[in-house]
Amino acid sequence: MGGGERVVIHSILAASKAGHDVSLLSEEFDKRAFEDFFACFGLFKKVTLLPFPRFRPNLGRRFLLYDRLYYYQRQFQKSIPRSEKFELVLGTQDVGYVPSISVPTVQYCYFPEYFEHLRTSPSSPLWRLYYRPARFYYRNRVRRVDGLLSVSDFTRVFVWKIWGRDSETLYPPCPIELYVGRTSRREDLVISVGRIVREKRIHLFIEIARKLPTVKFIVIGSVADENSDYYRWLESRSPENVSFVLAPLRKVKDILTRAKVYVHSAENEHFGITIVEAMAAGCVPVVHDSGGPREIVSEDVGYRWSKVDEAAKQIAQILGDDVLRETLSKAAASRAMLFSPEHFEKRIESLFSRYQNQRHTLLPQ
């Protein structure tokens, strides 16, 4: 229920508007809950669903990667109709799950981050041996891909470094339409939005709040069972001016329209859809100075920080100067329009046309 699913939604819409027939190959999922979460009612009437049972580990945690890769390819063979003549495959999951069919394939890349252990423990010969077959498999998958799309310029650099392939940057679709034209009385309120997991570094948001005890801070997010310990730890060490709202942002979007500042604490975030949503709602963004957020937040719309003290001073400056805040707020809302779903869909439509034209030029005359 994140950015990857938004890419799927608006790719389906773009293809349907262009008159293409669309099939969605995926694990089984709750269609009603999905459409409710993303407010995309009737989306799956536009597609042919090719579902397969959800993955369940059979070989234990030690062989989870190989178990999953094998399972997906086996299910692809069962689920893809042999009589269907597809013209293009758009991969929106990890490149390791590209189907083995002879069709032009474009892969949307969030970040080439597989084999984490080889980066965190590069001296371990055991991990290198374990991942050797997987690295060969992934290199083979990358070679099968005809085109690559990167979620940001930040990701594009790493796609080149790790895969040795150039890609085209295509920012993901951000649901700014939920906030355009909505106005509310602003409060001295600072918010952060995202899955409550360690990599989002919500604990730094709490440390910033501790330095501004008279300001109200709210975390909006969701907690998966495997991250419940982290959430309870955050709650136990949060000061009185911090509260948590466990709900989809779409259902509590009025909080965004009341807030003055949005803080993003994750380091080297691949993009940051919630930053754009907050900007569209008129919040001034204060984001970590790394990764994709650097491409979203320019100097004329907000602030970037590296240390907690720096972020706290930036927030205090915004809250203490209404003229500055209003200027940045208007500029942020204007810049958010560059990341609209319409912009994404136009780019995807042009991609479909490009491959369709290439196919026609290759057909026998």
Secondary structure, DSSP 4 states (H G I P E B T S, - for coil): --HHHHHHHHHHHHHHHTT--EEEEEE---HHHHHHHHT-TTGGGGEEEEEEPPP--SS-GGGHHHHHHHHHHHHHHHHS-TT---S-EEE-S-GGG---SSS-EEEEES-----HHHHHSTT-HHHHHHHHHHHHHHHHHHHH-SEEEESSHHHHHHHHHHH----EE-PPP--GGGTTT------SEEEEES--SGGGTHHHHHHHHHT-TTSEEEEEE---GGGHHHHHHHHHH--TTEEEEES-GGGGTHHHHH-SEEEE--SS-S--HHHHHHHHTTPEEEEESSTTHHHH--TTT-EEESSHHHHHHHHHHHHT-HHHHHHHHHHHHHHHGGG-HHHHHHHHHHHHHHHHHHHHHHS--
